[in-house]
């Protein structure tokens, strides 16, 4: 049986991922499969938070809701996200 670590082992990897300009990341829409950079997505700010939709099919890619000292982030509409590492 293989050993495992707890979720604290993600700290370094997630710190690397969530830095820099994330809008330059490529994302694959879980709805239609289109791949494009997040900067090309359609963002609707009129909801209680931000709703990010695919420019190809209008599928919801992500939602971001700020609530006081918390941020709720859902990326469930993306099947993959590709980020470039900084040199």
N, C-alpha and C positions, 0 to 999 in steps of 0.2 A: 504494500500500500504506500502511495506517495505521501510525503509530508506536506503540510500547508502552513501558510502564515495568516495572520489576521489582516483586516483591511488597512491597518496602518502601513503596511508594505507598499501601498499605492501612493503615499505622500510624495515621494520624489518624482514618480512618473507623471502624476497628475499636475504637479507644479510645473513640469516641463511643457505639458500640453497646453495649459491655460495661461500662457504668457504670450506677449507679442500681439500682432494683428491677426486675430482669429478669422476676420472677414476674408482673408486671403486663402483660407482653407477650402479645399474641394469637398463637397458633400454629395452623396448619392441619395436621391429621393427614394424613399421606401414605397411611394405610390407608383411612379412611372419609370424609375430607374435612371432618370437623367442625372448627369454629373455636371456640376458647375460650382464656381466659387460662391461662397456665402454672400459676397458683396452684390451678386446679381439677383439674389432672392428678393421677394416682395415683402416688405415689413409693414404691418398694420399697427399703428400705435394707439388706436381708439378703444381697445379693449382694456380691461383692468391692468394689463401688461402689454408686452409686445407679442404679436403673432407673426411668425415667419413662414411664408408660403413659397412653394416651388414656382419659379417663373414659367415652367413648362406646363404643369398640370394643376396648379393651385392647391395641391396637397399641403397640409400643415406639416412643416419640417420641425419647428421648434416653438416653444413658448417660454417667455421670461417674465416673471412677475416679481416685483419688489414689494416687500411687506415689512416696513420698519427696518429692523436690523437683519432681515433674512431675504434671500433671493431663492425663488423656486425656478428651476431650469429643467425643461423637458426637451430632449432631443429625439424623441421616439419616432418622428417622421423621417429620420435619416437612417439608412442602413449602414453607411460608413462615412467617416470623416477622415480626410487625408490632410495632415499638417506637415509643413516643411520644417525641419530642424534648423536652428540658427547655427551658422558656422562657428 
